[in-house]
Amino acid sequence: MLRTLDVLLLLCLTGAVNALYKQWIPDTNYENETNWDKKHVPCGSDVAVFSSERKVSVFVETKHAVHEMRLPANGEFILNSGAGFYVVSGQDPGCGAGVTTKFKDSESLEWFDPALWQAASSLGDLQSGNFLFSVHEESVPCRYDDVVFKKLSSFRVDTSSSQTNIPVKSVSVLGKMFQDKPNFSQYLSSRSGRLQFHGSSAVTVGEPGCDDPTGCNCGNTVNRQQICRTVTCAPVNCEKPLLPEGHCCDICGAIVTINYAAGFKLQTYRDRIHNLFLTLPKYESIQLGISKVLKSQKLMGILPFGTTPEIQVVILDGENGKQAASLAQDIVRDALSHGSDIGVAQAKFQASSGGGQHGGIAGVVAGAVVGVLALIALIIVLVLLVHKEVIRMPSLSTLASLRHFQRRNGTTDLDGTPDHGYDNPMFDNPSMLPDIVGLYGGKDINTISFTPTGIHFVNPVYDENETEFNA
């Protein structure tokens, strides 16, 4: 029997199967040379200048000597243990000639810029630099992700977007993790929180993690315009550029689309692809991202009628997509051989170098299902159009008139003249309904008889007064 500690550890690992950590890359640390316009940290002979018009939060890790420091009107220094400043009145021998060094502006750093985030499947991978590749929408924190700002670090990020809130699972700042809304809201309203987070949208925590073993859709499609606005697409030189779901730019590489079945587990499949293929020397330059996406379905390629979840594998390389196509073929072959064991029903790929391949045991069934769904959708559309009177159905009287017209005019001779059959002198002309004199041997005979029981036609060779017929 498992001990209590083992059970808790198992539950934690199970809950973190599909968890991703997104780490903010830039910082406003004093020791970061890239934060100064002279590309070096001010020393004892220098003048350190912070713009008086900017708000800034600056983390200081150690002691620093300066000749002079000009501070902002609204800012803060976060001092690590033993950190601080001291002033050198003359020239610092180890510094050389003094210069004026300005701290760079960090106002333009945006939350929805994919280039400013790193993704990993664990905190350990974040620290070791084992990062994951993602499409642009998934490079920015998703609602199921844990957001990390480096432990010994300060920052300033613009959270402006078209949405009121930016939901995430948790946020870690200066080594403290916030998982519930009240505590994080209190931090955001503090002086440090106002200096570090600014913009029209509020970051909120407390979202549940992804508990679906097949993975969860990121949910950043609503922010696509905001995300792609920050992306500059590089030119592509491949034969057939591809645009993956959730990406802002065309790529040279390959896309594998997987329809999953019972038993599929996204994290297990990630590990399988990594262990089988990405460890091979020929694929060492490959960038590969695996995630669940919602593929838009369109009736006859035009009318959208919903979305279908599927697993998307995006493969990039530095050789115009040639190695990516080779890896895509390997992945599809693996799905064809072991699909029933790993929960893959169908796999197909498209490559920027041309070509594609299908694999799986449910391709025909899936095609039939899609066809039936398309037919049902067409019937529903027609019913809605008739209900809204966009299309009118012919009435019963119209159909009856049409059938009558067809009976009277549908038969013609070979020369195109309508064929009315044999003439009937009694009924083809209403004026001939009265008696016809001499028609039967010159004797007047009533051809129509009106009786109390109805109207009868009279047979001239039959005498109604006779009870039997004599030859």
C-alpha positions as a Python dict, from the first residue, in 0.01 Angstrom:
ca = {
    (1, 'M'): (0, 0, 0),
    (2, 'L'): (127, 347, -88),
    (3, 'R'): (219, 572, 200),
    (4, 'T'): (35, 903, 241),
    (5, 'L'): (336, 1104, 118),
    (6, 'D'): (362, 886, -192),
    (7, 'V'): (-8, 935, -268),
    (8, 'L'): (22, 1313, -237),
    (9, 'L'): (324, 1314, -466),
    (10, 'L'): (138, 1101, -722),
    (11, 'L'): (-160, 1337, -714),
    (12, 'C'): (65, 1638, -766),
    (13, 'L'): (235, 1475, -1062),
    (14, 'T'): (-99, 1369, -1209),
    (15, 'G'): (-240, 1720, -1180),
    (16, 'A'): (68, 1865, -1347),
    (17, 'V'): (62, 1636, -1649),
    (18, 'N'): (-48, 1909, -1888),
    (19, 'A'): (81, 2209, -1690),
    (20, 'L'): (315, 2449, -1867),
    (21, 'Y'): (524, 2723, -1714),
    (22, 'K'): (562, 3052, -1901),
    (23, 'Q'): (851, 3272, -1786),
    (24, 'W'): (884, 3644, -1859),
    (25, 'I'): (1224, 3711, -2021),
    (26, 'P'): (1300, 4085, -1980),
    (27, 'D'): (1385, 4239, -1647),
    (28, 'T'): (1461, 4579, -1500),
    (29, 'N'): (1754, 4460, -1287),
    (30, 'Y'): (2028, 4710, -1208),
    (31, 'E'): (2300, 4452, -1287),
    (32, 'N'): (2166, 4374, -1635),
    (33, 'E'): (2400, 4549, -1883),
    (34, 'T'): (2134, 4550, -2156),
    (35, 'N'): (1921, 4781, -1943),
    (36, 'W'): (2179, 5064, -1982),
    (37, 'D'): (2234, 5265, -2298),
    (38, 'K'): (2615, 5231, -2272),
    (39, 'K'): (2587, 4852, -2247),
    (40, 'H'): (2759, 4842, -1907),
    (41, 'V'): (2656, 4886, -1544),
    (42, 'P'): (2752, 5230, -1402),
    (43, 'C'): (3067, 5232, -1188),
    (44, 'G'): (3224, 5476, -937),
    (45, 'S'): (3311, 5746, -1193),
    (46, 'D'): (2976, 5737, -1379),
    (47, 'V'): (2650, 5924, -1348),
    (48, 'A'): (2351, 5684, -1336),
    (49, 'V'): (2036, 5846, -1475),
    (50, 'F'): (1676, 5726, -1444),
    (51, 'S'): (1420, 5921, -1644),
    (52, 'S'): (1214, 6144, -1421),
    (53, 'E'): (906, 6089, -1638),
    (54, 'R'): (902, 5709, -1617),
    (55, 'K'): (781, 5467, -1354),
    (56, 'V'): (1024, 5190, -1278),
    (57, 'S'): (1088, 4906, -1033),
    (58, 'V'): (1457, 4811, -1012),
    (59, 'F'): (1602, 4506, -836),
    (60, 'V'): (1953, 4554, -696),
    (61, 'E'): (2145, 4239, -612),
    (62, 'T'): (2477, 4371, -474),
    (63, 'K'): (2658, 4691, -368),
    (64, 'H'): (2743, 4953, -632),
    (65, 'A'): (2959, 5265, -639),
    (66, 'V'): (2842, 5570, -834),
    (67, 'H'): (2966, 5924, -875),
    (68, 'E'): (2615, 6059, -904),
    (69, 'M'): (2259, 5916, -936),
    (70, 'R'): (1949, 6088, -1071),
    (71, 'L'): (1630, 5917, -956),
    (72, 'P'): (1284, 5901, -1116),
    (73, 'A'): (985, 6084, -971),
    (74, 'N'): (797, 5755, -928),
    (75, 'G'): (999, 5439, -880),
    (76, 'E'): (1150, 5194, -635),
    (77, 'F'): (1468, 4999, -564),
    (78, 'I'): (1419, 4643, -441),
    (79, 'L'): (1738, 4567, -248),
    (80, 'N'): (1865, 4214, -206),
    (81, 'S'): (2027, 4123, 123),
    (82, 'G'): (2354, 4323, 149),
    (83, 'A'): (2279, 4533, -160),
    (84, 'G'): (2306, 4913, -174),
    (85, 'F'): (2492, 5217, -314),
    (86, 'Y'): (2780, 5435, -207),
    (87, 'V'): (2915, 5754, -361),
    (88, 'V'): (3271, 5801, -487),
    (89, 'S'): (3365, 6168, -468),
    (90, 'G'): (3659, 6154, -708),
    (91, 'Q'): (3749, 5934, -998),
    (92, 'D'): (3724, 5562, -940),
    (93, 'P'): (4059, 5405, -1042),
    (94, 'G'): (3890, 5086, -1158),
    (95, 'C'): (3628, 5268, -1362),
    (96, 'G'): (3818, 5502, -1591),
    (97, 'A'): (3677, 5825, -1725),
    (98, 'G'): (3328, 5888, -1599),
    (99, 'V'): (3032, 5885, -1837),
    (100, 'T'): (2660, 5948, -1807),
    (101, 'T'): (2471, 5620, -1836),
    (102, 'K'): (2093, 5617, -1882),
    (103, 'F'): (1859, 5338, -1774),
    (104, 'K'): (1650, 5224, -2071),
    (105, 'D'): (1275, 5269, -2099),
    (106, 'S'): (1068, 4956, -2029),
    (107, 'E'): (721, 5100, -2096),
    (108, 'S'): (684, 4932, -2436),
    (109, 'L'): (728, 4572, -2315),
    (110, 'E'): (392, 4400, -2375),
    (111, 'W'): (240, 4091, -2216),
    (112, 'F'): (109, 3969, -2552),
    (113, 'D'): (447, 3976, -2728),
    (114, 'P'): (538, 3607, -2788),
    (115, 'A'): (909, 3691, -2815),
    (116, 'L'): (916, 3796, -2448),
    (117, 'W'): (819, 3456, -2303),
    (118, 'Q'): (983, 3117, -2253),
    (119, 'A'): (785, 2795, -2203),
    (120, 'A'): (882, 2475, -2022),
    (121, 'S'): (705, 2170, -1884),
    (122, 'S'): (857, 2213, -1536),
    (123, 'L'): (1032, 2467, -1315),
    (124, 'G'): (1347, 2260, -1343),
    (125, 'D'): (1338, 2289, -1721),
    (126, 'L'): (1300, 2666, -1688),
    (127, 'Q'): (1614, 2686, -1476),
    (128, 'S'): (1813, 2451, -1700),
    (129, 'G'): (1702, 2625, -2021),
    (130, 'N'): (1512, 2326, -2161),
    (131, 'F'): (1246, 2537, -2334),
    (132, 'L'): (954, 2429, -2554),
    (133, 'F'): (868, 2563, -2897),
    (134, 'S'): (509, 2689, -2941),
    (135, 'V'): (302, 2867, -3200),
    (136, 'H'): (254, 3237, -3132),
    (137, 'E'): (-82, 3214, -2955),
    (138, 'E'): (53, 2948, -2720),
    (139, 'S'): (383, 3126, -2652),
    (140, 'V'): (189, 3383, -2449),
    (141, 'P'): (50, 3248, -2117),
    (142, 'C'): (-267, 3043, -2160),
    (143, 'R'): (-542, 3025, -1899),
    (144, 'Y'): (-410, 2691, -1768),
    (145, 'D'): (-46, 2806, -1732),
    (146, 'D'): (168, 2905, -1437),
    (147, 'V'): (332, 3243, -1501),
    (148, 'V'): (680, 3296, -1361),
    (149, 'F'): (876, 3618, -1312),
    (150, 'K'): (1232, 3535, -1210),
    (151, 'K'): (1296, 3509, -839),
    (152, 'L'): (1572, 3771, -811),
    (153, 'S'): (1425, 4009, -1063),
    (154, 'S'): (1217, 4321, -1120),
    (155, 'F'): (1012, 4399, -1430),
    (156, 'R'): (751, 4622, -1589),
    (157, 'V'): (491, 4479, -1827),
    (158, 'D'): (206, 4636, -2021),
    (159, 'T'): (-106, 4417, -1994),
    (160, 'S'): (-328, 4621, -2227),
    (161, 'S'): (-563, 4421, -2450),
    (162, 'S'): (-918, 4411, -2583),
    (163, 'Q'): (-1022, 4186, -2292),
    (164, 'T'): (-1100, 4304, -1941),
    (165, 'N'): (-910, 4023, -1769),
    (166, 'I'): (-615, 3798, -1848),
    (167, 'P'): (-687, 3469, -1666),
    (168, 'V'): (-402, 3234, -1569),
    (169, 'K'): (-352, 2955, -1319),
    (170, 'S'): (-92, 3131, -1101),
    (171, 'V'): (167, 3410, -1098),
    (172, 'S'): (505, 3397, -920),
    (173, 'V'): (676, 3728, -835),
    (174, 'L'): (1007, 3755, -647),
    (175, 'G'): (978, 3390, -546),
    (176, 'K'): (622, 3414, -411),
    (177, 'M'): (342, 3228, -590),
    (178, 'F'): (-8, 3377, -603),
    (179, 'Q'): (-287, 3127, -669),
    (180, 'D'): (-599, 3293, -528),
    (181, 'K'): (-759, 3614, -649),
    (182, 'P'): (-783, 3812, -322),
    (183, 'N'): (-411, 3785, -240),
    (184, 'F'): (-298, 3868, -592),
    (185, 'S'): (-544, 4158, -621),
    (186, 'Q'): (-399, 4296, -301),
    (187, 'Y'): (-47, 4268, -443),
    (188, 'L'): (-149, 4442, -767),
    (189, 'S'): (-282, 4735, -566),
    (190, 'S'): (47, 4769, -375),
    (191, 'R'): (321, 5009, -483),
    (192, 'S'): (535, 4732, -630),
    (193, 'G'): (236, 4581, -809),
    (194, 'R'): (141, 4913, -971),
    (195, 'L'): (500, 4968, -1088),
    (196, 'Q'): (542, 4615, -1226),
    (197, 'F'): (200, 4568, -1394),
    (198, 'H'): (37, 4846, -1593),
    (199, 'G'): (-220, 4861, -1871),
    (200, 'S'): (-594, 4839, -1935),
    (201, 'S'): (-635, 4466, -1858),
    (202, 'A'): (-598, 4300, -1519),
    (203, 'V'): (-412, 3972, -1475),
    (204, 'T'): (-622, 3731, -1265),
    (205, 'V'): (-519, 3404, -1103),
    (206, 'G'): (-709, 3100, -977),
    (207, 'E'): (-790, 2924, -1304),
    (208, 'P'): (-795, 2544, -1270),
    (209, 'G'): (-521, 2350, -1441),
    (210, 'C'): (-587, 2136, -1745),
    (211, 'D'): (-725, 1803, -1618),
    (212, 'D'): (-792, 1655, -1963),
    (213, 'P'): (-526, 1393, -2044),
    (214, 'T'): (-573, 1466, -2417),
    (215, 'G'): (-472, 1828, -2353),
    (216, 'C'): (-657, 2160, -2342),
    (217, 'N'): (-687, 2432, -2601),
    (218, 'C'): (-488, 2741, -2502),
    (219, 'G'): (-780, 2983, -2542),
    (220, 'N'): (-573, 3274, -2673),
    (221, 'T'): (-757, 3296, -3005),
    (222, 'V'): (-953, 3591, -2862),
    (223, 'N'): (-620, 3774, -2828),
    (224, 'R'): (-490, 3676, -3172),
    (225, 'Q'): (-502, 4030, -3313),
    (226, 'Q'): (-315, 4167, -3011),
    (227, 'I'): (-54, 3890, -3033),
    (228, 'C'): (7, 3906, -3408),
    (229, 'R'): (38, 4284, -3397),
    (230, 'T'): (364, 4242, -3205),
    (231, 'V'): (508, 3981, -3443),
    (232, 'T'): (728, 4062, -3742),
    (233, 'C'): (719, 3777, -3994),
    (234, 'A'): (1042, 3683, -4168),
    (235, 'P'): (1033, 3604, -4543),
    (236, 'V'): (1003, 3234, -4633),
    (237, 'N'): (1176, 3067, -4927),
    (238, 'C'): (1010, 2726, -4938),
    (239, 'E'): (792, 2586, -5216),
    (240, 'K'): (463, 2573, -5023),
    (241, 'P'): (463, 2788, -4706),
    (242, 'L'): (231, 2662, -4431),
    (243, 'L'): (26, 2849, -4170),
    (244, 'P'): (-30, 2643, -3852),
    (245, 'E'): (-333, 2699, -3632),
    (246, 'G'): (-248, 2967, -3374),
    (247, 'H'): (55, 3100, -3562),
    (248, 'C'): (87, 3449, -3709),
    (249, 'C'): (336, 3375, -3988),
    (250, 'D'): (385, 3127, -4269),
    (251, 'I'): (653, 2868, -4199),
    (252, 'C'): (884, 2637, -4388),
    (253, 'G'): (848, 2295, -4233),
    (254, 'A'): (566, 2047, -4181),
    (255, 'I'): (240, 2010, -3992),
    (256, 'V'): (115, 1674, -3865),
    (257, 'T'): (-256, 1658, -3780),
    (258, 'I'): (-362, 1383, -3541),
    (259, 'N'): (-716, 1267, -3465),
    (260, 'Y'): (-701, 1098, -3128),
    (261, 'A'): (-907, 816, -2977),
    (262, 'A'): (-963, 664, -2633),
    (263, 'G'): (-640, 622, -2440),
    (264, 'F'): (-455, 916, -2594),
    (265, 'K'): (-246, 1122, -2350),
    (266, 'L'): (-82, 1439, -2474),
    (267, 'Q'): (213, 1445, -2235),
    (268, 'T'): (285, 1077, -2298),
    (269, 'Y'): (278, 1141, -2671),
    (270, 'R'): (515, 1439, -2632),
    (271, 'D'): (760, 1216, -2448),
    (272, 'R'): (725, 945, -2713),
    (273, 'I'): (804, 1181, -3000),
    (274, 'H'): (1100, 1326, -2811),
    (275, 'N'): (1249, 989, -2720),
    (276, 'L'): (1191, 824, -3058),
    (277, 'F'): (1293, 1102, -3293),
    (278, 'L'): (1424, 1426, -3142),
    (279, 'T'): (1720, 1249, -2982),
    (280, 'L'): (1843, 1138, -3326),
    (281, 'P'): (2141, 1338, -3462),
    (282, 'K'): (1969, 1407, -3795),
    (283, 'Y'): (1690, 1593, -3615),
    (284, 'E'): (1901, 1798, -3375),
    (285, 'S'): (1816, 2125, -3555),
    (286, 'I'): (1441, 2058, -3539),
    (287, 'Q'): (1197, 2278, -3347),
    (288, 'L'): (879, 2090, -3264),
    (289, 'G'): (561, 2195, -3085),
    (290, 'I'): (267, 1968, -2994),
    (291, 'S'): (-65, 2101, -2868),
    (292, 'K'): (-441, 2063, -2893),
    (293, 'V'): (-611, 2310, -3126),
    (294, 'L'): (-969, 2370, -3235),
    (295, 'K'): (-986, 2334, -3613),
    (296, 'S'): (-1268, 2531, -3777),
    (297, 'Q'): (-1505, 2316, -3984),
    (298, 'K'): (-1665, 2464, -4296),
    (299, 'L'): (-1954, 2331, -4501),
    (300, 'M'): (-1843, 2298, -4864),
    (301, 'G'): (-1533, 2492, -4762),
    (302, 'I'): (-1734, 2813, -4712),
    (303, 'L'): (-1990, 2807, -4428),
    (304, 'P'): (-1842, 2756, -4079),
    (305, 'F'): (-2045, 2516, -3865),
    (306, 'G'): (-1827, 2448, -3561),
    (307, 'T'): (-1483, 2335, -3452),
    (308, 'T'): (-1317, 1998, -3404),
    (309, 'P'): (-1041, 1932, -3148),
    (310, 'E'): (-726, 1777, -3288),
    (311, 'I'): (-360, 1746, -3203),
    (312, 'Q'): (-129, 1967, -3409),
    (313, 'V'): (241, 1892, -3442),
    (314, 'V'): (435, 2185, -3590),
    (315, 'I'): (786, 2104, -3717),
    (316, 'L'): (1045, 2364, -3818),
    (317, 'D'): (1404, 2330, -3931),
    (318, 'G'): (1672, 2546, -4087),
    (319, 'E'): (1688, 2365, -4422),
    (320, 'N'): (1378, 2493, -4602),
    (321, 'G'): (1163, 2224, -4446),
    (322, 'K'): (1342, 1916, -4584),
    (323, 'Q'): (1425, 1759, -4248),
    (324, 'A'): (1082, 1860, -4119),
    (325, 'A'): (914, 1660, -4397),
    (326, 'S'): (1127, 1357, -4312),
    (327, 'L'): (1031, 1378, -3944),
    (328, 'A'): (663, 1422, -4035),
    (329, 'Q'): (677, 1102, -4239),
    (330, 'D'): (834, 918, -3945),
    (331, 'I'): (559, 1041, -3710),
    (332, 'V'): (282, 932, -3949),
    (333, 'R'): (442, 589, -3997),
    (334, 'D'): (464, 549, -3621),
    (335, 'A'): (94, 638, -3592),
    (336, 'L'): (7, 385, -3862),
    (337, 'S'): (204, 109, -3686),
    (338, 'H'): (117, 179, -3323),
    (339, 'G'): (-195, 397, -3337),
    (340, 'S'): (-419, 152, -3152),
    (341, 'D'): (-165, 131, -2868),
    (342, 'I'): (-117, 505, -2816),
    (343, 'G'): (-470, 629, -2891),
    (344, 'V'): (-407, 773, -3237),
    (345, 'A'): (-697, 710, -3477),
    (346, 'Q'): (-561, 897, -3779),
    (347, 'A'): (-254, 1100, -3873),
    (348, 'K'): (-176, 1306, -4180),
    (349, 'F'): (82, 1566, -4267),
    (350, 'Q'): (152, 1846, -4509),
    (351, 'A'): (499, 1974, -4586),
    (352, 'S'): (624, 2301, -4730),
    (353, 'S'): (853, 2100, -4959),
    (354, 'G'): (543, 1939, -5114),
    (355, 'G'): (366, 1611, -5061),
    (356, 'G'): (164, 1464, -4779),
    (357, 'Q'): (52, 1131, -4640),
    (358, 'H'): (-238, 984, -4445),
    (359, 'G'): (-217, 712, -4188),
    (360, 'G'): (-444, 548, -3933),
    (361, 'I'): (-718, 293, -3895),
    (362, 'A'): (-1018, 524, -3893),
    (363, 'G'): (-968, 734, -4203),
    (364, 'V'): (-1258, 594, -4403),
    (365, 'V'): (-1496, 601, -4106),
    (366, 'A'): (-1396, 956, -4025),
    (367, 'G'): (-1457, 1060, -4385),
    (368, 'A'): (-1802, 902, -4383),
    (369, 'V'): (-1889, 1072, -4055),
    (370, 'V'): (-1780, 1408, -4191),
    (371, 'G'): (-1990, 1350, -4504),
    (372, 'V'): (-2300, 1266, -4298),
    (373, 'L'): (-2245, 1569, -4076),
    (374, 'A'): (-2210, 1788, -4385),
    (375, 'L'): (-2539, 1651, -4526),
    (376, 'I'): (-2719, 1710, -4195),
    (377, 'A'): (-2579, 2062, -4180),
    (378, 'L'): (-2704, 2130, -4535),
    (379, 'I'): (-3055, 2010, -4445),
    (380, 'I'): (-3056, 2229, -4132),
    (381, 'V'): (-2948, 2531, -4337),
    (382, 'L'): (-3228, 2470, -4590),
    (383, 'V'): (-3487, 2433, -4313),
    (384, 'L'): (-3372, 2758, -4153),
    (385, 'L'): (-3386, 2940, -4486),
    (386, 'V'): (-3742, 2815, -4547),
    (387, 'H'): (-3843, 2904, -4191),
    (388, 'K'): (-3710, 3258, -4233),
    (389, 'E'): (-3888, 3273, -4572),
    (390, 'V'): (-3562, 3333, -4755),
    (391, 'I'): (-3665, 3036, -4972),
    (392, 'R'): (-4039, 2971, -5041),
    (393, 'M'): (-4176, 2624, -5096),
    (394, 'P'): (-4452, 2590, -5366),
    (395, 'S'): (-4810, 2552, -5232),
    (396, 'L'): (-5027, 2242, -5289),
    (397, 'S'): (-5255, 2431, -5527),
    (398, 'T'): (-4953, 2534, -5732),
    (399, 'L'): (-4836, 2175, -5750),
    (400, 'A'): (-5185, 2057, -5855),
    (401, 'S'): (-5202, 2319, -6130),
    (402, 'L'): (-4858, 2216, -6248),
    (403, 'R'): (-4963, 1850, -6267),
    (404, 'H'): (-5283, 1947, -6455),
    (405, 'F'): (-5078, 2152, -6697),
    (406, 'Q'): (-4840, 1861, -6750),
    (407, 'R'): (-5131, 1623, -6823),
    (408, 'R'): (-5279, 1858, -7079),
    (409, 'N'): (-4955, 1967, -7243),
    (410, 'G'): (-4700, 1704, -7166),
    (411, 'T'): (-4774, 1472, -7468),
    (412, 'T'): (-4683, 1589, -7820),
    (413, 'D'): (-4649, 1440, -8163),
    (414, 'L'): (-4312, 1396, -8323),
    (415, 'D'): (-4360, 1726, -8504),
    (416, 'G'): (-4425, 1906, -8176),
    (417, 'T'): (-4808, 1930, -8215),
    (418, 'P'): (-4996, 1849, -7895),
    (419, 'D'): (-5182, 1517, -7908),
    (420, 'H'): (-5534, 1540, -7766),
    (421, 'G'): (-5625, 1175, -7847),
    (422, 'Y'): (-5961, 1082, -8014),
    (423, 'D'): (-6233, 1350, -8044),
    (424, 'N'): (-6544, 1297, -7836),
    (425, 'P'): (-6839, 1486, -7990),
    (426, 'M'): (-7029, 1459, -7666),
    (427, 'F'): (-6783, 1613, -7421),
    (428, 'D'): (-6503, 1787, -7609),
    (429, 'N'): (-6746, 2066, -7700),
    (430, 'P'): (-6992, 2176, -7429),
    (431, 'S'): (-7235, 2308, -7698),
    (432, 'M'): (-7298, 1950, -7816),
    (433, 'L'): (-7430, 1826, -7484),
    (434, 'P'): (-7799, 1877, -7592),
    (435, 'D'): (-7974, 1618, -7807),
    (436, 'I'): (-7813, 1535, -8142),
    (437, 'V'): (-8080, 1484, -8393),
    (438, 'G'): (-8046, 1189, -8630),
    (439, 'L'): (-7736, 1061, -8475),
    (440, 'Y'): (-7887, 713, -8426),
    (441, 'G'): (-8099, 636, -8732),
    (442, 'G'): (-8283, 967, -8745),
    (443, 'K'): (-8493, 907, -8432),
    (444, 'D'): (-8482, 1162, -8150),
    (445, 'I'): (-8335, 998, -7848),
    (446, 'N'): (-8243, 1157, -7516),
    (447, 'T'): (-7884, 1062, -7451),
    (448, 'I'): (-7889, 1195, -7093),
    (449, 'S'): (-8152, 1097, -6840),
    (450, 'F'): (-8222, 1284, -6518),
    (451, 'T'): (-8377, 1060, -6251),
    (452, 'P'): (-8433, 1094, -5878),
    (453, 'T'): (-8133, 871, -5818),
    (454, 'G'): (-7893, 1076, -6030),
    (455, 'I'): (-7785, 1147, -6387),
    (456, 'H'): (-7747, 858, -6632),
    (457, 'F'): (-7629, 821, -6990),
    (458, 'V'): (-7885, 642, -7210),
    (459, 'N'): (-7787, 353, -7435),
    (460, 'P'): (-8003, 378, -7748),
    (461, 'V'): (-8010, 0, -7807),
    (462, 'Y'): (-8139, -69, -7459),
    (463, 'D'): (-8507, -15, -7369),
    (464, 'E'): (-8535, 53, -7003),
    (465, 'N'): (-8903, -68, -7009),
    (466, 'E'): (-8796, -417, -7108),
    (467, 'T'): (-8705, -660, -6835),
    (468, 'E'): (-8508, -896, -7062),
    (469, 'F'): (-8325, -877, -7387),
    (470, 'N'): (-8440, -1073, -7694),
    (471, 'A'): (-8197, -1131, -7976),
}
